[in-house]
């Protein structure tokens, strides 16, 4: 049996603006379409790599 997955990566309120707002509606429509067996979201935090800190946990410098 084949299954389908909707994977949504790194959607954050801080990055929503007039140029990206339309993407939220598309994601919402896809989720509500019930075409997918599973919906997975993932926040990717590259702050550790960008600033060279080893003590970054969930975007917060500890």
Residue frames as a rotation matrix with the C-alpha (Angstrom) as fourth column:
UNK 1
0.578 0.816 0.000 0.00
0.816 -0.578 0.000 0.00
0.000 0.000 -1.000 0.00
UNK 2
-0.385 -0.716 0.582 1.46
0.717 -0.629 -0.300 3.33
0.580 0.302 0.756 -1.07
UNK 3
0.411 0.468 -0.782 1.29
0.857 -0.492 0.156 6.25
-0.312 -0.735 -0.603 1.36
UNK 4
0.184 -0.323 0.928 1.81
0.545 -0.753 -0.369 9.95
0.818 0.574 0.038 0.87
UNK 5
0.097 -0.298 -0.950 3.51
0.946 -0.269 0.181 12.49
-0.309 -0.916 0.256 3.11
UNK 6
0.677 0.035 0.735 3.39
0.292 -0.930 -0.224 16.27
0.676 0.366 -0.640 3.20
UNK 7
0.080 -0.755 -0.651 6.64
0.994 0.008 0.113 17.64
-0.080 -0.656 0.751 4.63
UNK 8
0.799 0.189 0.571 6.66
0.234 -0.972 -0.006 21.30
0.554 0.139 -0.821 5.67
UNK 9
0.103 -0.886 -0.451 10.08
0.980 0.169 -0.107 22.66
0.171 -0.431 0.886 6.58
UNK 10
-0.618 -0.646 -0.448 11.02
0.754 -0.648 -0.106 25.81
-0.221 -0.404 0.888 8.50
UNK 11
-0.053 0.670 0.740 7.84
0.481 -0.632 0.607 27.90
0.875 0.389 -0.289 8.31
UNK 12
-0.451 -0.197 -0.871 8.27
0.883 -0.242 -0.402 30.65
-0.132 -0.950 0.283 10.90
UNK 13
0.614 0.768 -0.182 6.19
0.754 -0.639 -0.150 33.74
-0.232 -0.045 -0.972 11.65
UNK 14
0.231 -0.602 -0.765 9.29
0.114 -0.764 0.635 35.93
-0.966 -0.234 -0.107 11.53
UNK 15
-0.795 -0.590 0.140 9.76
0.165 0.012 0.986 35.16
-0.584 0.807 0.088 7.84
UNK 16
-0.052 0.850 0.525 6.17
0.984 0.135 -0.121 35.82
-0.173 0.510 -0.843 6.75
UNK 17
-0.571 -0.078 -0.817 5.83
0.026 -0.997 0.077 39.04
-0.820 0.022 0.571 4.81
UNK 18
0.287 0.761 -0.582 3.99
-0.583 -0.343 -0.736 40.35
-0.760 0.550 0.345 1.77
UNK 19
-0.113 -0.429 -0.896 6.20
-0.978 0.208 0.023 38.24
0.176 0.879 -0.443 -0.52
UNK 20
-0.884 -0.335 -0.326 5.73
-0.278 0.938 -0.210 34.96
0.376 -0.095 -0.922 1.36
UNK 21
-0.552 0.713 0.432 2.26
-0.654 -0.049 -0.755 35.20
-0.517 -0.699 0.493 2.90
UNK 22
0.227 0.684 -0.693 0.67
-0.963 0.265 -0.054 33.35
0.146 0.680 0.719 -0.04
UNK 23
-0.524 -0.509 -0.683 2.66
-0.411 0.854 -0.320 30.24
0.746 0.113 -0.657 0.87
UNK 24
-0.888 0.222 0.402 0.75
-0.346 0.251 -0.904 29.86
-0.302 -0.942 -0.147 4.17
UNK 25
0.103 0.981 -0.167 -2.55
-0.856 0.002 -0.516 29.62
-0.506 0.196 0.840 2.29
UNK 26
0.159 -0.108 -0.981 -1.11
-0.779 0.596 -0.192 26.98
0.606 0.795 0.011 -0.04
UNK 27
-0.850 -0.496 -0.179 0.18
-0.260 0.689 -0.676 24.93
0.458 -0.528 -0.715 2.88
UNK 28
-0.608 0.706 0.364 -3.17
-0.519 -0.006 -0.854 25.25
-0.601 -0.709 0.370 4.66
UNK 29
0.300 0.734 -0.609 -5.00
-0.947 0.153 -0.283 24.13
-0.114 0.662 0.741 1.53
UNK 30
-0.222 -0.472 -0.853 -2.71
-0.566 0.775 -0.281 21.12
0.794 0.420 -0.439 1.15
UNK 31
-0.974 -0.131 0.185 -3.20
-0.225 0.463 -0.858 20.06
0.027 -0.877 -0.480 4.77
UNK 32
-0.344 0.928 0.145 -6.99
-0.578 -0.088 -0.811 20.46
-0.740 -0.362 0.566 4.57
UNK 33
-0.093 0.283 -0.955 -7.17
-0.967 0.204 0.155 18.59
0.238 0.937 0.254 1.26
UNK 34
0.344 0.142 0.928 -6.68
-0.631 0.767 0.116 15.31
-0.696 -0.625 0.354 3.15
UNK 35
0.787 -0.150 -0.598 -4.64
-0.497 0.421 -0.759 13.99
0.366 0.894 0.257 0.22
UNK 36
-0.215 -0.971 -0.102 -1.81
-0.561 0.208 -0.801 13.03
0.800 -0.115 -0.590 2.55
UNK 37
0.393 0.291 -0.872 -1.65
0.401 0.799 0.447 10.17
0.827 -0.526 0.197 5.00
UNK 38
0.314 -0.384 -0.868 0.73
0.913 -0.130 0.388 12.13
-0.262 -0.914 0.310 7.22
UNK 39
0.705 -0.195 0.682 1.79
0.105 -0.922 -0.372 15.74
0.701 0.334 -0.630 7.63
UNK 40
0.357 -0.701 -0.618 5.21
0.929 0.198 0.312 16.37
-0.096 -0.686 0.722 9.17
UNK 41
0.897 -0.149 0.416 6.64
-0.057 -0.973 -0.225 19.75
0.439 0.178 -0.881 10.11
UNK 42
0.370 -0.853 -0.367 10.27
0.929 0.340 0.145 20.45
0.001 -0.395 0.919 10.82
UNK 43
0.977 -0.213 -0.003 12.01
-0.211 -0.971 0.109 23.55
-0.026 -0.106 -0.994 12.11
UNK 44
0.483 -0.876 0.004 15.65
0.803 0.441 -0.401 23.63
0.350 0.197 0.916 11.06
UNK 45
0.959 -0.189 -0.212 17.91
-0.028 -0.806 0.591 25.73
-0.283 -0.561 -0.778 13.24
UNK 46
0.518 -0.814 0.262 21.14
0.706 0.234 -0.668 26.70
0.483 0.531 0.696 11.49
UNK 47
0.889 -0.160 0.429 22.03
-0.317 -0.892 0.324 29.38
0.331 -0.424 -0.843 14.05
UNK 48
0.720 -0.642 0.265 24.69
0.040 0.419 0.907 27.10
-0.693 -0.642 0.327 15.53
UNK 49
0.218 -0.636 0.740 26.45
0.936 0.350 0.025 26.79
-0.275 0.688 0.672 12.18
UNK 50
0.571 0.100 0.815 25.97
0.560 -0.773 -0.297 30.44
0.601 0.626 -0.497 11.20
UNK 51
0.745 -0.242 0.621 27.42
-0.478 -0.844 0.245 32.01
0.465 -0.479 -0.744 14.34
UNK 52
-0.080 -0.879 -0.471 29.84
-0.187 0.477 -0.859 29.25
0.979 0.019 -0.202 15.33
UNK 53
-0.196 0.088 0.977 28.27
-0.973 -0.139 -0.183 28.65
0.119 -0.986 0.113 18.74
UNK 54
-0.726 -0.092 -0.682 28.34
-0.104 0.994 -0.024 25.14
0.680 0.053 -0.731 20.20
UNK 55
-0.903 0.348 -0.254 25.83
0.337 0.205 -0.919 25.99
-0.267 -0.915 -0.302 22.93
UNK 56
-0.638 0.734 -0.232 22.75
-0.765 -0.571 0.298 26.72
0.086 0.367 0.926 20.79
UNK 57
-0.874 0.467 0.133 19.67
0.414 0.860 -0.299 24.79
-0.254 -0.207 -0.945 21.84
UNK 58
0.021 0.960 0.280 16.41
0.986 0.026 -0.164 25.40
-0.164 0.279 -0.946 19.96
UNK 59
0.259 0.051 0.965 17.60
0.623 -0.772 -0.127 28.78
0.738 0.633 -0.232 18.71
UNK 60
0.941 0.049 0.336 18.60
-0.217 -0.674 0.706 30.04
0.261 -0.737 -0.623 22.16
UNK 61
-0.023 -0.993 -0.119 22.21
-0.134 0.121 -0.984 30.50
0.991 -0.007 -0.136 23.21
UNK 62
0.848 0.322 -0.422 22.55
0.299 0.366 0.881 28.77
0.438 -0.873 0.214 26.57
